[in-house]
């Protein structure tokens, strides 16, 4: 930056051009090398997997009949691939039945026990272990060790060629830039020279020479017109010179400030989009990849089930990212609202303890709650948002902790503005001072390696900090040291606690607080009703129809709002109306809002449930205002949807006299 400020305009153009070119070439080279390396690894794994699967299939008969001689001949066939260093076959009890060693390979490289099924890269080798299956019966496993060093050599050669190509490209770019930058800078330099002469001589009769009819030519003519006006009004301008200078200085400062803000906003936007793209594409990669696995021939039932669970897990992760982005968007837009109701801090802490305790226990960590002082029996706050803040902080602490555990220390700060204080203390990886400064930026973690190792978007802390501020408090990092751990502090306003009983032993109430019993996965009620589904998405039609039909409902499907109105009114006229209408709010021809309003205007009084992918603040009110009775969001939660339909179609109980 210092070099650019002190250099000439001609040199600045040259330097900026070369810098942009260099960054583009280097970035493309890095991406190319990374993708090539990934393809090399993938190709190597596929090759060794094929060898292993072929050898495993050929060994089944030899293992089944305990024919070691045939087993040796089968393994000897691997000599056709010079990169296969050794192979070993184990029975189901882990005993080695046969082996193959290429000349020069050490027998000590063969494991005494079969390694886990899968593949691993280590020390220039690729090790693959595959099961040997006969009629769905696992007879044993085969282990192959493959020499991956040729792959590294190919990548090194490719990198050398790429570096040479980038160097030659930069040299060519340097010569081309030096040759054409004169045509770009000549009009500007002429303007500068003219301005300098006028500054020295005060002779406003001089004019700059026009070089072209483009924007620089327009600038030159405008400059000359300005000189003409200055020449005719020089006397008046001299009188206002002092005022003009002060205005110019002030305006320049404003423009510079605005420019810096715009550049900072642009950088923040680019970083946000890049990180969001990464975080969304990561689970989408798994979803699309395992979807392809489901339709592949030869996929076993267990593999299909594993693919389904993987798709579901990544789908839920993707939904969590979208919810975080929506929360942050609502906060930034000022549309996030928090409630201020009476709630029990002990109950909230108990719920966090119940939820996060299992997560900590699954990692072999402890999660303890401690109270530093007496706690009010109730406070005035938003229990949902306070619980969200604590779950985010405790979840982060558990995620970044590998040993010992996490403590949640709760205290009360009396005074003119009483507050409840929560300290989350962990024994995790900790952070440096520089990492702490970057902590509360969207999509930011301590460093990129942290994101790769532990995952996450980095939005949770940003959202939690904004929510804490909306609840009359804040979040800060009290202490954090690498390898020792971190301590986060959350403070929220307690509201009016005058006359509220203080709990002297809050831990007792926290430990005995009632916990809601988990609902069974398939505990949805049975439906016995007729449903009109108005939905234009074919896949969504199939999904909802499958869910409701399986639950016992009779489903009729239409794909636009006009058809929904016609079907609803037709069945009403025939005195066999639908029990409930599921109305998608975004449809062609006639959307759900207009369709619902039309039905209500024509006297339709049946139950209408809004279905929409819009879940921002105010969307529920908009649907209810249009005439809907209930509101459900996409993606569909089958248990909630069935329960909602059951609630709308259940007969109203009446009491006798």
C-alpha positions in Angstrom: 0.0 0.0 0.0 2.8 2.4 0.8 4.4 1.6 -2.6 1.1 2.4 -4.4 0.6 5.7 -2.6 4.1 6.9 -3.4 4.3 5.7 -7.0 3.2 7.4 -10.2 -0.2 6.7 -11.8 1.4 4.8 -14.7 3.2 2.5 -12.2 0.0 2.1 -10.2 -1.9 0.9 -13.3 1.0 -1.5 -14.0 1.2 -2.8 -10.4 -2.6 -3.2 -9.9 -2.9 -5.0 -13.3 -0.1 -7.4 -12.4 -1.4 -8.0 -8.9 -4.9 -8.9 -10.1 -3.4 -11.1 -12.9 -1.1 -12.8 -10.4 -3.8 -13.5 -7.9 -6.1 -14.9 -10.6 -3.5 -17.2 -12.0 -2.3 -18.4 -8.6 -5.9 -18.9 -7.4 -6.8 -20.9 -10.5 -3.5 -22.9 -10.1 -4.3 -23.8 -6.5 -7.9 -24.8 -7.4 -6.6 -26.9 -10.3 -4.0 -28.6 -8.1 -6.5 -29.3 -5.3 -9.1 -30.8 -7.7 -6.4 -32.8 -9.5 -5.1 -34.1 -6.2 -8.6 -35.1 -5.1 -9.2 -36.9 -8.4 -5.8 -38.7 -8.1 -6.7 -39.9 -4.6 -10.2 -40.9 -5.8 -8.8 -42.7 -8.8 -6.3 -44.6 -6.6 -9.0 -45.6 -4.1 -11.2 -46.8 -6.8 -8.4 -48.8 -8.4 -7.4 -50.5 -5.1 -11.1 -51.1 -4.2 -11.5 -52.9 -7.5 -8.4 -55.1 -6.9 -9.7 -55.8 -3.4 -13.2 -56.7 -4.5 -12.0 -58.9 -7.3 -9.6 -60.7 -5.0 -12.2 -61.0 -2.3 -14.7 -62.6 -4.8 -12.0 -65.0 -6.0 -11.0 -66.0 -2.5 -14.5 -67.0 -1.3 -14.2 -70.6 -2.5 -10.7 -71.0 -1.2 -11.7 -69.8 2.3 -14.9 -71.8 2.3 -13.0 -75.0 1.6 -9.8 -74.0 3.6 -7.7 -74.4 0.4 -4.6 -72.4 1.2 -2.9 -73.3 -2.1 -5.8 -71.9 -4.1 -5.8 -68.9 -1.9 -2.1 -68.3 -2.6 -2.6 -68.6 -6.3 -5.5 -66.1 -6.1 -3.4 -63.6 -4.2 -0.5 -64.1 -6.6 -2.7 -62.7 -9.4 -2.2 -59.3 -7.8 1.4 -59.2 -9.1 -0.1 -57.8 -12.3 -0.3 -54.4 -10.6 3.3 -53.3 -9.7 1.9 -50.8 -7.1 0.3 -53.6 -5.0 3.0 -54.1 -2.3 1.3 -56.9 -0.3 -2.0 -58.5 0.4 -3.4 -60.6 3.3 -6.5 -62.7 3.8 -8.1 -63.2 7.2 -10.9 -65.4 8.4 -13.9 -64.2 10.4 -11.9 -64.8 13.6 -9.1 -62.4 12.4 -6.6 -65.2 11.8 -4.4 -64.7 8.7 -5.0 -67.5 6.1 -2.7 -66.4 3.3 -0.6 -63.5 2.1 1.2 -62.0 -0.9 4.4 -60.0 -0.8 6.0 -58.2 -3.7 9.7 -58.3 -4.0 11.2 -55.8 -1.6 8.1 -55.5 0.6 8.7 -56.2 4.3 6.6 -58.9 6.0 6.4 -56.6 9.0 4.0 -54.4 7.0 1.3 -57.1 7.2 -1.0 -56.4 10.2 -1.4 -59.3 12.6 -5.1 -58.6 12.9 -7.4 -57.4 10.1 -7.7 -53.5 10.1 -11.2 -51.9 10.1 -13.1 -52.1 6.8 -12.4 -49.0 4.6 -9.3 -47.2 3.2 -6.6 -45.1 4.7 -3.7 -43.0 3.3 -0.5 -43.1 5.3 3.3 -42.8 4.7 3.0 -42.8 0.9 0.8 -45.9 0.9 -2.9 -46.6 0.5 -4.3 -49.4 2.7 -7.7 -51.0 1.9 -9.6 -53.5 3.8 -12.7 -55.2 2.3 -15.0 -57.9 3.6 -15.2 -61.3 1.9 -18.9 -62.3 1.6 -20.5 -65.4 0.4 -24.3 -65.6 0.2 -24.5 -62.6 2.7 -22.3 -64.5 5.1 -19.0 -62.7 6.0 -16.3 -65.3 5.7 -13.4 -62.9 6.5 -11.6 -59.9 5.0 -8.8 -59.0 2.6 -6.2 -56.3 3.2 -4.2 -54.6 0.4 -1.3 -52.2 0.7 -0.8 -50.1 -2.5 2.1 -47.8 -3.3 0.7 -44.3 -3.6 4.1 -42.6 -4.3 3.6 -42.5 -8.1 0.5 -40.4 -7.4 2.6 -37.9 -5.4 5.2 -37.9 -8.1 2.6 -37.1 -10.8 1.2 -34.3 -8.7 4.7 -32.8 -8.1 5.4 -32.9 -11.8 2.0 -31.2 -12.5 2.8 -28.5 -9.9 6.2 -27.8 -11.5 4.6 -27.5 -15.0 1.9 -25.2 -13.5 4.4 -23.0 -11.8 6.4 -22.6 -15.0 3.2 -21.8 -16.9 2.1 -19.2 -14.4 5.6 -17.6 -14.5 5.5 -17.4 -18.3 1.9 -16.0 -18.2 3.0 -13.3 -15.8 5.9 -12.3 -18.0 3.7 -12.1 -21.1 1.1 -10.1 -19.0 3.8 -7.7 -17.8 4.9 -6.9 -21.4 1.4 -6.6 -22.7 0.4 -4.3 -19.7 3.5 -2.1 -20.1 2.7 -1.8 -23.8 -0.9 -0.7 -23.5 -1.0 1.2 -20.2 0.5 4.3 -21.9 -2.7 4.7 -24.0 -4.8 4.6 -20.9 -2.7 7.0 -18.8 -1.7 9.6 -21.4 -5.0 11.6 -21.2 -4.8 11.5 -17.4 -1.2 12.6 -17.4 -2.0 15.4 -19.8 -4.7 16.6 -17.5 -2.3 16.5 -14.6 0.3 18.5 -16.5 -2.2 21.1 -17.6 -3.5 21.4 -14.0 0.0 21.9 -12.7 0.9 24.6 -15.2 -2.3 26.5 -14.4 -1.5 26.1 -10.7 1.9 27.7 -11.2 1.1 30.4 -13.7 -2.5 31.2 -12.7 -3.2 31.4 -16.5 -6.7 30.1 -17.0 -6.5 30.5 -20.8 -4.6 27.3 -21.1 -6.5 24.2 -22.3 -6.0 20.4 -22.0 -5.6 18.5 -25.3 -8.4 16.0 -26.0 -7.2 12.5 -26.9 -10.4 10.6 -27.6 -14.2 10.6 -27.5 -14.6 8.2 -24.6 -15.1 9.0 -21.0 -11.6 10.5 -20.6 -12.4 12.7 -23.6 -15.6 13.8 -21.9 -13.6 14.5 -18.8 -11.1 16.6 -20.7 -13.8 18.7 -22.3 -15.5 19.1 -19.0 -12.2 20.2 -17.6 -11.7 22.8 -20.3 -15.3 24.1 -19.8 -14.5 24.4 -16.1 -11.4 26.5 -17.0 -13.5 28.8 -19.2 -16.0 29.4 -16.4 -13.1 29.9 -13.9 -11.5 32.4 -16.3 -14.7 34.5 -16.5 -15.6 34.3 -12.8 -12.1 34.4 -11.3 -12.8 37.5 -9.3 -15.9 36.0 -7.7 -14.2 32.7 -6.9 -11.3 34.5 -5.3 -13.6 36.1 -2.8 -15.2 32.7 -2.0 -11.9 30.8 -2.0 -11.7 30.3 1.7 -15.2 29.0 2.0 -14.8 26.8 -1.1 -11.6 25.2 0.3 -13.3 24.3 3.6 -16.3 22.8 1.7 -14.0 20.7 -0.5 -12.1 19.4 2.4 -15.2 18.4 4.3 -16.8 16.8 1.2 -13.6 14.9 0.4 -13.5 13.5 3.9 -17.2 12.5 3.6 -16.5 10.8 0.3 -13.5 9.0 1.7 -15.5 7.8 4.6 -18.4 6.7 2.4 -15.9 4.9 0.1 -14.3 3.1 3.0 -17.7 2.0 4.3 -18.8 0.8 0.9 -15.6 -1.2 0.4 -15.9 -2.7 3.9 -19.6 -3.6 3.1 -18.5 -5.1 -0.2 -15.8 -7.2 1.5 -18.2 -8.4 4.2 -20.8 -9.3 1.6 -18.3 -11.3 -0.5 -17.0 -13.1 2.6 -20.6 -13.8 3.7 -21.6 -15.2 0.3 -18.4 -17.3 0.0 -18.8 -18.9 3.4 -22.5 -19.4 3.0 -21.9 -21.1 -0.3 -19.4 -23.4 1.4 -21.6 -24.2 4.3 -24.6 -25.0 2.1 -22.7 -26.9 -0.6 -21.1 -29.2 2.0 -24.3 -30.9 3.2 -25.8 -30.6 -0.3 -22.8 -32.6 -1.6 -23.6 -35.4 0.8 -27.4 -35.3 0.0 -26.9 -35.4 -3.7 -24.0 -38.0 -3.5 -25.9 -40.4 -1.3 -29.1 -39.9 -3.4 -27.1 -41.3 -6.3 -25.9 -44.1 -4.1 -29.6 -45.1 -3.4 -30.3 -45.6 -7.1 -27.1 -47.5 -7.9 -27.5 -51.2 -8.7 -25.9 -53.6 -6.3 -26.4 -51.4 -3.2 -27.1 -53.5 -0.1 -30.0 -52.8 2.2 -27.7 -51.6 5.0 -26.0 -49.3 2.6 -29.3 -47.9 1.4 -30.4 -47.4 5.0 -27.1 -45.7 5.9 -27.5 -43.4 2.8 -31.1 -42.5 3.9 -29.9 -41.6 7.4 -27.0 -39.6 6.0 -29.3 -37.6 3.7 -31.6 -36.9 6.6 -28.8 -35.9 8.9 -27.3 -33.5 6.3 -30.8 -32.2 5.4 -31.4 -31.3 9.1 -27.9 -29.7 9.2 -28.8 -27.7 6.1 -32.1 -26.6 7.6 -30.2 -25.5 10.7 -27.9 -23.3 8.6 -30.9 -21.8 6.8 -32.6 -21.1 10.1 -29.4 -19.4 11.4 -29.2 -17.2 8.3 -32.9 -16.3 8.6 -32.4 -15.4 12.3 -29.4 -13.2 11.5 -31.3 -11.6 8.6 -34.3 -10.8 10.8 -31.9 -9.4 13.4 -30.1 -7.2 10.9 -33.4 -6.0 9.4 -34.8 -5.2 12.8 -37.6 -7.7 12.4 -36.6 -10.0 15.2 -38.9 -9.7 18.2 -38.4 -10.9 21.7 -41.0 -11.5 24.3 -40.9 -10.2 27.9 -42.8 -12.7 30.0 -42.5 -14.2 33.4 -40.2 -17.3 33.3 -38.2 -19.5 35.6 -34.4 -19.2 35.1 -33.9 -22.5 37.1 -36.4 -24.3 34.7 -34.5 -22.9 31.7 -31.2 -24.1 33.1 -32.7 -27.5 33.9 -33.8 -27.9 30.3 -30.4 -26.9 29.0 -28.8 -29.4 31.4 -31.1 -32.2 30.2 -30.6 -31.5 26.6 -26.8 -30.8 26.6 -25.9 -33.3 29.2 -26.5 -36.2 26.8 -24.3 -34.6 24.2 -21.5 -34.1 26.7 -21.8 -37.6 28.0 -21.6 -39.0 24.4 -18.2 -37.4 24.1 -17.1 -38.7 27.5 -17.2 -35.2 29.1 -18.9 -33.9 32.2 -21.5 -31.0 32.1 -22.2 -29.5 35.5 -24.4 -26.6 36.7 -23.2 -24.4 39.6 -24.9 -21.5 41.3 -22.8 -18.6 42.5 -25.7 -16.9 44.4 -29.4 -17.1 45.2 -31.6 -16.9 42.1 -35.0 -15.2 41.6 -37.8 -17.7 41.3 -38.9 -15.8 38.2 -37.6 -13.1 35.9 -39.1 -11.2 33.0 -37.4 -12.3 29.7 -37.9 -14.4 26.6 -37.4 -18.0 27.7 -37.1 -19.3 24.1 -34.4 -16.9 23.1 -32.5 -17.2 26.5 -32.6 -21.0 26.0 -31.3 -20.6 22.5 -28.4 -18.5 23.7 -27.4 -21.0 26.4 -27.7 -24.0 24.1 -25.5 -22.2 21.5 -22.8 -21.4 24.0 -22.8 -24.7 25.8 -23.0 -26.6 22.5 -19.9 -24.7 21.3 -18.1 -25.4 24.5 -18.8 -29.2 24.2 -17.9 -29.2 20.5 -14.5 -27.6 21.1 -13.7 -29.7 24.3 -12.0 -33.1 24.1 -11.2 -33.7 27.8 -12.7 -33.0 31.2 -15.8 -31.0 30.5 -18.0 -27.9 30.7 -19.4 -25.9 33.7 -22.4 -23.5 33.6 -22.2 -21.1 36.5 -25.3 -19.1 37.2 -25.5 -15.9 39.3 -27.7 -12.9 40.0 -26.6 -9.3 39.9 -29.0 -7.1 42.0 -29.1 -3.4 41.6 -31.1 -0.7 39.7 -31.1 -2.8 36.6 -30.9 -6.4 38.0 -29.4 -9.1 35.7 -29.0 -12.8 35.6 -25.5 -13.9 34.7 -24.4 -17.2 33.1 -20.7 -18.2 32.8 -19.9 -21.1 30.4 -16.5 -22.5 31.3 -14.8 -25.2 29.3 -11.4 -27.0 29.2 -11.3 -27.0 25.4 -8.8 -25.8 22.8 -9.0 -22.2 23.8 -8.2 -19.1 21.7 -5.5 -16.5 21.2 -6.3 -12.7 21.7 -6.3 -12.3 17.9 -8.8 -15.1 17.5 -11.1 -13.7 20.2 -11.2 -10.3 18.3 -12.6 -12.1 15.3 -15.0 -14.3 17.2 -18.3 -12.4 16.9 -18.1 -11.9 13.1 -20.6 -13.9 10.9 -19.3 -17.2 9.5 -16.1 -16.8 11.5 -14.3 -19.3 13.8 -10.9 -19.2 15.4 -9.2 -20.3 12.1 -9.9 -22.3 9.0 -8.5 -25.5 10.6 -11.0 -25.2 13.4 -13.8 -25.0 10.9 -12.5 -28.1 9.0 -12.0 -30.0 12.3 -15.2 -29.1 14.2 -17.5 -27.8 11.4 -20.1 -25.0 11.8 -21.0 -21.7 10.2 -19.9 -19.4 12.9 -23.3 -17.8 13.0 -24.3 -19.1 16.4 -22.2 -16.7 18.5 -23.2 -13.7 16.3 -26.9 -14.5 16.7 -26.5 -15.2 20.5 -24.7 -11.9 21.0 -27.4 -9.9 19.2 -30.2 -11.8 21.1 -28.4 -11.1 24.4 -28.3 -7.4 23.6 -32.0 -7.5 22.7 -32.6 -9.1 26.1 -30.9 -6.2 27.8 -27.5 -7.7 28.3 -24.5 -8.9 26.3 -22.0 -11.7 25.7 -18.2 -11.4 26.3 -15.2 -13.6 26.5 -13.8 -13.3 30.0 -10.8 -15.5 29.5 -9.4 -17.9 26.8 -6.0 -19.5 26.5 -4.9 -22.0 23.9 -4.8 -25.5 25.3 -6.4 -24.4 28.6 -10.0 -23.5 27.8 -12.4 -20.5 27.6 -14.9 -18.7 29.7 -17.9 -16.9 28.1 -20.2 -14.7 30.1 -23.8 -14.0 29.3 -25.9 -11.3 31.0 -29.6 -10.7 30.4 -31.9 -8.3 32.1 -34.0 -9.8 34.9 -36.8 -7.2 34.6 -38.8 -6.2 37.7 -38.0 -8.7 40.5 -39.3 -6.7 43.4 -41.1 -9.0 45.8 -40.0 -12.1 43.9 -38.9 -15.0 46.2 -35.1 -15.7 46.0 -34.2 -19.4 45.8 -31.3 -20.0 48.1 -30.5 -23.5 46.8 -31.3 -23.3 43.1 -29.4 -26.4 42.2 -32.0 -28.6 43.9 -34.8 -27.1 41.8 -32.7 -27.5 38.7 -32.0 -31.2 39.3 -35.6 -32.0 40.2 -37.2 -29.8 37.5 -39.7 -31.9 35.5 -38.4 -32.9 32.1 -40.8 -33.4 29.2 -41.0 -37.0 28.1 -39.7 -37.6 24.6 -42.3 -38.2 22.1 -42.2 -41.5 20.3 -41.1 -41.4 16.7 -44.3 -42.9 15.3 -46.7 -41.7 17.9 -48.8 -39.7 15.4 -52.6 -40.0 15.7 -54.6 -41.8 13.0 -56.6 -39.7 10.6 -60.0 -40.4 9.3 -60.8 -37.5 7.0 -60.9 -36.1 3.5 -58.1 -33.7 2.6 -57.8 -31.3 -0.4 -54.1 -30.7 -1.0 -53.4 -27.6 -3.1 -49.7 -27.8 -4.1 -48.0 -27.1 -7.4 -44.7 -29.0 -6.6 -45.0 -32.5 -7.9 -42.4 -33.9 -5.5 -44.1 -32.2 -2.6 -47.5 -33.5 -3.7 -46.2 -37.0 -3.7 -44.6 -36.6 -0.2 -47.6 -35.1 1.5 -49.9 -37.5 -0.1 -47.8 -40.4 1.0 -47.6 -39.1 4.6 -51.4 -38.4 4.9 -52.5 -41.6 3.1 -50.3 -43.7 5.4 -51.9 -41.9 8.4 -55.4 -42.9 7.1 -56.5 -39.8 5.3 -58.2 -39.7 1.8 -56.2 -37.1 -0.3 -57.3 -35.2 -3.4 -54.6 -33.2 -5.1 -54.8 -30.0 -7.2 -51.9 -27.9 -8.5 -53.2 -24.3 -8.4 -55.4 -22.0 -6.4 -58.2 -21.8 -8.9 -58.6 -25.6 -9.0 -58.6 -25.6 -5.2 -61.5 -23.1 -5.1 -63.5 -25.0 -7.7 -63.0 -28.4 -5.9 -63.8 -27.0 -2.5 -67.0 -25.2 -3.6 -68.1 -28.2 -5.8 -67.8 -30.7 -2.9 -69.6 -28.2 -0.6 -72.5 -27.9 -3.1 -72.7 -31.7 -3.2 -72.9 -31.7 0.7 -69.7 -33.8 1.0 -67.1 -31.1 1.7 -63.5 -31.7 2.5 -62.6 -31.9 6.2 -59.6 -29.8 5.7 -57.7 -27.9 2.9 -53.9 -27.8 2.9 -53.3 -24.6 0.9 -49.8 -23.8 -0.5 -49.5 -20.0 -0.4 -47.2 -19.7 -3.5 -49.0 -21.3 -6.6 -49.5 -20.3 -10.2 -52.8 -19.0 -11.7 -54.2 -18.1 -8.3 -52.0 -18.1 -5.2 -53.0 -19.4 -1.8 -53.7 -16.0 -0.3 -56.2 -15.1 -3.1 -57.7 -18.6 -3.2 -58.3 -18.6 0.6 -59.8 -15.1 0.5 -62.1 -16.1 -2.4 -63.3 -19.2 -0.5 -64.1 -17.1 2.6 -65.8 -14.5 0.5 -68.1 -17.2 -1.0 -69.1 -18.4 2.4 -66.7 -21.4 2.8 -66.3 -22.1 6.5 -64.2 -25.3 6.4 -60.8 -25.6 7.9 -57.9 -24.3 5.8 -54.2 -24.8 6.8 -51.6 -22.7 5.2 -48.5 -24.4 3.8 -45.6 -22.1 3.0 -41.8 -22.1 2.8 -41.9 -18.5 4.1 -41.1 -18.5 7.8 -40.1 -14.9 8.4 -41.7 -12.7 11.0 -45.2 -11.7 9.9 -45.8 -14.6 7.5 -48.1 -16.4 9.9 -50.1 -13.3 10.5 -50.4 -12.7 6.8 -51.8 -16.2 6.2 -54.3 -15.9 9.1 -55.4 -12.5 7.8 -56.1 -14.1 4.4 -58.6 -16.5 6.2 -56.5 -19.6 7.1 -57.2 -21.3 10.4 -53.7 -22.7 11.0 -50.1 -22.3 9.7 -47.5 -24.9 8.8 -44.0 -24.3 7.3 -41.9 -26.3 4.9 -39.9 -28.5 5.1 -42.7 -30.7 6.3 -42.5 -32.2 9.8 -44.8 -35.2 9.4 -45.7 -35.7 13.1 -46.6 -32.0 13.5 -48.6 -31.9 10.3 -50.6 -35.0 11.2 -51.2 -33.7 14.7 -52.3 -30.3 13.2 -54.8 -32.0 10.8 -56.1 -34.2 13.6 -56.6 -31.2 15.8 -58.5 -29.4 13.0 -60.7 -32.4 12.2 -61.3 -33.8 15.7 -65.0 -33.4 16.8 -65.6 -30.7 19.4 -66.5 -32.2 22.8 -69.9 -31.0 24.2 -71.0 -31.3 27.8 -74.5 -32.5 28.7 -76.8 -30.7 31.0 
